Amino acid sequence: MSEIRYVRGDATVPSVKGVKVIAHVCNDLGGWGKGFVLALSRRWPQPEAAYRAWHRDRASNDFGLGAVQFVQAEPYVWVANMIGQRGTRTGSKGVPVRYEAIATALGRLADKAAELDASVHMPRTGCGLAGGKWSRVEPLITERLARRGVPVTVYDHGDGA
């Protein structure tokens, strides 16, 4: 069983060898423009373009809570667009994060990581704009990825000052 590794840095620049999957939580409205996705879009155009097309064509595909879209950004770098939040705003139904959807998406991510023999890299996904609590997301990552032997690195951005 692997442990989650925590590092300070940028999840879009994993400094390990081999195939890497950068995973993050997206909303189910087709919105891309705040939070971690901005860092992704600064590095590669493909994840945003693929997500927008996936949402646009949702009537004929699997777009929805718990779904994952894998986008190859470089020969050894994939991005996992995981649908794990309902909407984008906190309202009468609470925060947008949907832990069950994240759990389902992480299971799909584990399958793909195993298939690619890849490590997984992410921010504290689901805990920024989605409003989730790391104390709820971390056990899902441990259960769905680390316990299956998938190496996981979680990145805390900034210098900690």
Buried (B, 14 or more C-beta within 10 A) or exposed (E): EBEBBEEEBBBBEBEEEEBBBBBBBBBBBBBBEEBBBEBBBEBBEBBBEBBEBBBEEBEEEEBEBBBBBBBBBEEEBBBBBBBBBBBBEEEEEEBBBBBEBBBBBBBBBBBBBEEBEBBBBBBBBBBBBBBBEEEBBBEBBBBBBBEBEBBBBBBEBEEEE
